[in-house]
Amino acid sequence: ENVSAQDSFFSEQVAVADRGSAELSRAAREGLIRLLIKVSGNEAILDEAAFRDAVGSAQQHVLLYSYREDEEGDAVFLEFDDAFVRSLFRNGSVPYWEQRRPPIVVWVALDEPFSRRFAARFDDRDLLVPSVERFKVRGVEARFPLLDLIDTATLPLNALWTRNFDQIRRGSRRYGSEHSLEGRWIDLSDGSK
């Protein structure tokens, strides 16, 4: 079975400028940093000396790597030694996730000048993409509702706006998740949000 960056919790894919050894070493460091943040859920993990030291010798902890080419250019897929990564956390008594975190359904209600509506994944990219990127860094899959008739019947907009958590949970179950992130976006008259 092929392993992809999304299939293995202890792997990362990093864009590279070339396929030289210096670039591989840089990519291994960047990949291990991403992995440590994903496994811990904490961007400050590198404040710990043991984790900083591990990044310095990241290439030694790569079990396998392969280059891939796509429309964005070359990337290297790095599979890190999961036993080494786990030992870093255990030895430092730092909590970590053994596997992928459960997915989160993202529900956002927008308050516009004359109405309210659900934020849609493709129509409101400027609003939603920054959050999705932060989820990705921490190894969390963000799922967005289809916002079809089933969604609007299960979770009316007003139920989201008033934070009716029972209805929000029911709406989220359709997407295979018991977890959700709810938000209300309001444009204020002074231009702030």
C-alpha positions as CSV (number, residue, x, y, z in Angstrom):
1,E,0.0,0.0,0.0
2,N,1.3,3.5,-0.8
3,V,1.9,5.8,2.0
4,S,1.1,9.5,1.5
5,A,1.7,12.5,3.7
6,Q,-1.9,12.4,4.8
7,D,-1.9,8.6,5.6
8,S,0.9,8.6,8.1
9,F,0.8,10.6,11.2
10,F,4.6,10.7,11.5
11,S,5.3,12.0,8.0
12,E,5.5,15.4,6.3
13,Q,5.8,16.7,2.8
14,V,8.0,19.8,2.3
15,A,8.6,21.8,-0.8
16,V,12.2,21.8,-2.0
17,A,14.2,24.1,-4.3
18,D,16.4,21.2,-5.6
19,R,17.3,17.6,-4.8
20,G,20.7,18.3,-3.2
21,S,21.8,17.1,0.2
22,A,21.8,20.6,1.8
23,E,18.2,21.1,0.6
24,L,17.2,17.6,1.9
25,S,18.8,18.5,5.3
26,R,16.8,21.8,5.4
27,A,13.6,20.0,4.4
28,A,14.1,17.4,7.2
29,R,14.5,20.1,9.8
30,E,11.4,21.9,8.5
31,G,9.5,18.6,8.3
32,L,10.4,17.6,11.9
33,I,9.4,21.1,13.2
34,R,6.0,20.7,11.5
35,L,5.7,17.1,12.9
36,L,6.5,18.1,16.4
37,I,3.9,20.9,16.3
38,K,1.3,18.5,14.8
39,V,2.0,15.8,17.4
40,S,2.0,18.2,20.4
41,G,-0.6,20.7,19.1
42,N,1.8,23.4,20.5
43,E,3.8,25.9,18.4
44,A,6.0,26.6,21.4
45,I,7.2,23.0,21.6
46,L,10.7,24.2,20.3
47,D,11.1,26.2,23.5
48,E,12.1,22.8,25.0
49,A,15.8,22.1,24.5
50,A,15.4,18.4,23.7
51,F,13.0,19.3,20.8
52,R,15.4,22.0,19.5
53,D,18.3,19.5,19.6
54,A,16.2,16.9,17.7
55,V,15.5,19.4,14.9
56,G,19.2,20.0,14.6
57,S,19.8,16.4,13.8
58,A,16.5,15.8,12.0
59,Q,17.9,14.0,9.0
60,Q,19.2,11.2,11.2
61,H,15.6,10.5,12.2
62,V,14.2,10.1,8.7
63,L,13.3,6.5,8.0
64,L,12.6,7.1,4.3
65,Y,12.2,9.9,1.9
66,S,11.1,10.3,-1.7
67,Y,10.7,13.2,-4.1
68,R,7.5,14.1,-5.7
69,E,6.7,16.6,-8.4
70,D,3.4,18.4,-8.9
71,E,2.1,21.6,-10.4
72,E,3.7,23.6,-7.5
73,G,7.1,22.1,-8.0
74,D,9.3,19.5,-6.2
75,A,8.6,18.3,-2.7
76,V,10.2,15.7,-0.5
77,F,8.0,13.2,1.4
78,L,9.7,12.4,4.8
79,E,8.7,9.5,7.0
80,F,10.2,10.1,10.5
81,D,11.0,7.5,13.1
82,D,7.9,7.3,15.2
83,A,9.6,5.5,18.1
84,F,12.2,8.4,18.3
85,V,9.4,11.1,18.2
86,R,7.4,9.3,20.9
87,S,10.5,8.9,23.1
88,L,11.1,12.7,22.8
89,F,7.7,13.4,24.3
90,R,7.8,10.6,26.9
91,N,11.3,11.5,28.1
92,G,10.3,15.2,28.5
93,S,6.9,14.2,30.1
94,V,5.3,16.3,27.4
95,P,1.7,15.3,26.4
96,Y,1.2,14.3,22.8
97,W,-1.3,12.7,20.5
98,E,-0.7,9.1,19.4
99,Q,-2.8,9.5,16.3
100,R,-4.7,12.0,14.2
101,R,-7.0,14.3,16.1
102,P,-10.7,13.9,15.5
103,P,-12.1,16.1,12.6
104,I,-13.8,19.3,13.4
105,V,-16.8,20.6,11.5
106,V,-16.6,24.4,11.0
107,W,-19.9,26.3,11.2
108,V,-19.7,30.1,10.8
109,A,-22.7,32.5,10.7
110,L,-22.1,35.8,8.9
111,D,-24.0,38.9,10.0
112,E,-24.2,41.1,6.9
113,P,-25.9,44.6,6.6
114,F,-29.3,43.2,5.6
115,S,-29.3,39.6,6.5
116,R,-27.4,36.7,8.1
117,R,-26.1,33.6,6.3
118,F,-23.8,30.6,6.7
119,A,-20.2,31.2,5.6
120,A,-19.5,28.9,2.7
121,R,-16.2,27.2,2.1
122,F,-15.7,28.5,-1.5
123,D,-17.5,31.8,-1.3
124,D,-15.8,33.0,1.9
125,R,-12.2,31.7,1.4
126,D,-10.6,34.9,2.8
127,L,-12.4,34.4,6.1
128,L,-12.0,30.6,6.4
129,V,-8.6,29.8,4.9
130,P,-6.5,31.2,7.7
131,S,-8.3,29.1,10.2
132,V,-8.0,26.0,8.1
133,E,-4.2,26.5,7.8
134,R,-3.9,26.7,11.6
135,F,-5.8,23.5,11.9
136,K,-3.6,21.8,9.4
137,V,-0.4,22.8,11.2
138,R,-1.8,21.0,14.3
139,G,-2.9,17.9,12.5
140,V,-6.6,18.7,12.7
141,E,-8.9,18.0,9.7
142,A,-11.4,20.8,9.3
143,R,-14.6,19.8,7.6
144,F,-17.1,22.2,6.1
145,P,-20.8,21.6,5.8
146,L,-22.3,21.4,2.3
147,L,-25.0,23.9,3.4
148,D,-27.7,22.0,1.4
149,L,-31.3,21.4,2.4
150,I,-30.4,18.7,4.8
151,D,-28.0,21.0,6.7
152,T,-30.4,23.9,6.8
153,A,-33.2,21.6,8.1
154,T,-30.9,20.0,10.7
155,L,-29.2,23.2,11.8
156,P,-31.2,26.4,10.9
157,L,-29.0,29.5,10.8
158,N,-30.7,31.0,13.9
159,A,-29.8,27.8,15.9
160,L,-26.1,28.5,15.0
161,W,-26.4,32.2,15.8
162,T,-28.0,31.5,19.2
163,R,-25.5,28.7,19.9
164,N,-28.0,25.9,20.2
165,F,-25.4,23.2,20.9
166,D,-27.8,20.2,20.6
167,Q,-28.7,21.2,17.1
168,I,-25.1,22.0,16.2
169,R,-24.0,18.5,17.4
170,R,-26.8,16.9,15.3
171,G,-25.6,18.9,12.2
172,S,-22.0,17.9,12.8
173,R,-22.8,14.2,13.1
174,R,-23.7,14.2,9.4
175,Y,-20.0,14.9,8.7
176,G,-18.7,12.1,10.9
177,S,-17.7,14.2,13.8
178,E,-18.8,14.9,17.3
179,H,-16.6,18.0,17.4
180,S,-17.3,21.4,15.9
181,L,-16.1,25.0,15.9
182,E,-18.9,27.6,15.8
183,G,-18.4,31.2,15.0
184,R,-20.3,34.4,14.4
185,W,-18.8,37.0,12.2
186,I,-20.0,40.6,12.5
187,D,-18.8,43.6,10.5
188,L,-19.1,46.6,12.8
189,S,-19.9,50.1,11.6
190,D,-16.3,51.2,12.4
191,G,-14.9,48.6,10.0
192,S,-13.7,46.2,12.6
193,K,-14.9,42.6,12.8
